Amino acid sequence: MVRRNDTDPAYSRKKQGTINGNPSTLQSLSLLLQDTPLQPFMKLTSPRIRPIFFCLLLTAAQGAHADIYLCRDANGTLVSSDRLTSDCLTYGGRVIGADGTVRRRILTMKEQTQAAQENEAAQNVARQQRDRQREDRALLLRYPNEAALEQARINELNRPNTLIQDAKKQLAMLERQLKQLNIDAQFYPQGPLPLELRTKLDENKVLTQQETTLISGQNAEIARINREYDALRMRMQTLWARTATTR
């Protein structure tokens, strides 16, 4: 058996370079085994068995660097394991690396649910912010200045104002009609009013109530439109100022 001499410069450089240069694990094991008591065994083994032997060595080497799971059990005792257990998911724990540092925390099912909810809430906030930004850009295109906003307010107020004006005209006509009907009713101070006269009086009352309700509803609509545009103007003033500073 010929043994490599560690004092051989070529061998020392090759061995040192192999370790420091991080070649493949098989090459490292092959070189290191050349100067170990296993060398006679390697020479005696069949070439078909040698790969299996290397695989066993690799498995052992990887097992030496496996993570350790430190978790509490139902009694509160700290238990270590080489795999994730049900106690870890129930009571939580930590994953310890081969160097002794904490790689990550193991969250309980409750903590995982809470983390998922917090993540969903954060995503919702981010989505709302994106929607708000898109809406701001659309508003700036629609209302580039205060004059455009006020013109839009006027345009939207036209319809309820027109309806109110028409209803007031109708009320004035109904009021004149009622005066005439009351004059006609004076001819029957003792007896019941004729059917036609009573019908006209009832119709006048109903129509007057309808027009009054319409005016009340349109006044409420005008108030709503003004509130919305007042709030929109405050929002747009911020956007206009921001746009002016970025120009």
Order of alpha helices (4+ residues) and beta strands (2+ residues): alpha-alpha-alpha-alpha-beta-beta-alpha-beta-beta-alpha-alpha-alpha
